[in-house]
């Protein structure tokens, strides 16, 4: 990184001359993207080479150090579809960007200033593959849109008089993945634009998510009320409706198990009002009495013809098998209400059938691959706690607009802090990370565009030659760089 670029780019004419006269060839530096939009004076530099102008369609190489000046910014579109807006007064390096290897990865560094990012193909499977390093923490992203700011006194000074009130972060994230193996996919059924999300450790879960696990795969999730659910292999579970400590809804948890199985340890929801918790299955609705239990569907989960006892005991009969290892579950179907109490097991053929009591745990209840939820020791405080913060102290601020973002402290002592949609975090100078209970105005009202808002490379409705960032006093002179 050449620390003199910031001084050089103040003179656009000199920089233009340098860019033309040097005419460098970076044979050893692969092209990783291009500039899809530029405003003002911006420059890039390879180690040991002269700086070059970054205008519209300029090429970005691996190893480029990119610097922007006051009220200047660029949007980079990378080869895998990822986009990054480099905000004004920022210093940003593309350390490594590999889309060709069997394990693609991107490593970027934000030295100062800020970026707004929308991840691409590299970040589809795991957040470890797409990383932005900062002096205070490494920000990892999976299918995410997010903002990263290294603030000094500048972030607090951006607040306009009408934007002084912090905004509470909502509770969109209802659960997080605390253990996972193989491939488990989530897709939100309420969002018509939602894409499938391969889940990773720490991934957020939302109400209306439909979960699907592949063979030899499982995911263990911890919910806000303390409930723990392990989705078994080859299974499908819909979180139809979940609310906990909401300002507008009563506590409520409704699930739909349609294929495969699950293991569950219930939490706070349902303790005060048992009707607030239910699992719908093809053979009836499961209620609880302070419960730990396993449910497994065989075949279509429904048998319309009588099953032989031998077939049931061998776990071969189509229908629903259940085993209670804590408390009770209550089956409600057209036959009426029936109770299964610890340590009982049972089989239900269809909505008109009663419970066939089994003398031992059904062999279709897997116990070797999928951990029993009560064995998990995850901390609710670590998974979901948020703290209020006074003012805008210096440090790292991360705001998530979509997707899954992880913060790994640079000193590697604090572990990961996971963030989902509408969550934010702060890392102080001592490298301590907290989730924020409120977002400051500069996080809510960033005048520089998210890169996903661009159309044909240009940010939607963004004025190229007029300043809307609240810092212009009528004295600015703008330069077109494209």
C-alpha positions, 0 to 999 in steps of 0.5 A: 500500500502506498500511503501517498496515494491520498495526496496524489489523487487530490490532483486529478490532472496529475493522476491522469498523466500518471495513469497514461504515461505509466501504462503498466501491465500487471501480468502477474495480477489477475483481473478480479472485477471492474468499476461499475460506477465512479464519482469524484477522485479515486485511485488504485495502486499495485505494490511497487507501481504507479497509481491509476485513475478508477473511472467507469469500467476501469479494471480491478486487479488482485492486489489493488489498493483502492483509495477514495477522497472526500465525497468520492466513491466507487462501486466494484463489481467482482467476477463472481457477482459480488459488489462493493461500494467503497465509501469516501475517505476510505482505504481498501485492498483486494488482497486475494480473489479466487473464483477458479479453484475448487474452494473459491475465496475472497480476502479483502482489507478495509484499512480505514473508512467504510464499504457497503457490500453485496456478496456473490457466488463465492459466499454462497456456501459458507461465510469463511469464503468471503472475508473483509479484514479490519484492524479490529475484527474480520467480517465474514459474509454468506449470501449477505448485504451489509455495511462496514464502517471504521469510525473515528469522530466522523460517523457521529458528525454525519447525523442530521438534526432530523435524524438524531434518534437511534432505531431499535433493532428488530427481532427478525432472527428467531433462532441460530444454528449451533451444530450442523453436518452436511447440507441443510437448506432454508428458504423463507416462504413469506418473502417472494424474492427469497433464495435458498440459503445453505445453512452454516454454523451460526446461521440465522433462522426466521419465522416462515423458514422452510428447512430441508436436510439432505442425506447424512445431514442435520442442523441443531437450532436454538430459539430465542425462548430456549427451545432446541430443535434438531432436524434429522436427515432427509427431513423437511420442517416449516417454522410456520409462525414464531413470535417471542417477546414481540411488541405486537404478537403474543408468544407463539410457536407453530411448526409443520413436519412433513417429511423425515424427523426432528428432535425437540426440547421445548423452551419458554413458549407453551409453559404458561399457555400450552395452546401457544405451542404446536407441531402439525404433522400429517397424522395430527397435531402434537402439543406439549407438557414441558417436553423433550421428544423425537418424531419421525415420519416413515414414507409419506407419514400416513398409512391408509390401510391397517399395519401389522404389529411386526411391521410397526415394531420393525419401524417399516410401517408408513406413519409417524413414530414418536418417543418421549424422553422428557415430560409428555406430548399430546396427540390431537387428531380425529380420534381424539386427544391421546397422551404419550408420557416419558419414557413411552414410544408410539406409532400413529398411522393416520388422522383417524388412528390411535396411538400404538404403544411400543415397548421400546424406542423405535429403531427409526429414531436415530440416536447416533448421528443427530445429537439430542437437543438437551445435550447442547450447552449453548448460551442464550445470552451469547446467541441473542443478547443485545446492548444499548450504547450511548453515542457513537464511540470510535470503533468498528460498526457492522450493519446487516441488511440481508443474509448471514454475517460473522464477526471474528475478533482480530485477537481470536479470543472472543470467538464468533458473533453472528448477525442476521437481517436487521442486526448490528454489532460494534467492536471497540478499540479493545476488540470486544464485540457486542450486538447493538440494541439500537442502530445509530442514525449514520447506520440507518441513513447512509447516503452512499448506495448499497451496491445491490441498488445499482442498475446496469452498474449505476446506483438507482436514483443517485445524483452523480453531480449533486451531493446528498450526503449532508456534508456539502455547504455549497462549496464543493467542486465535482469532477467526473471520473468516467 
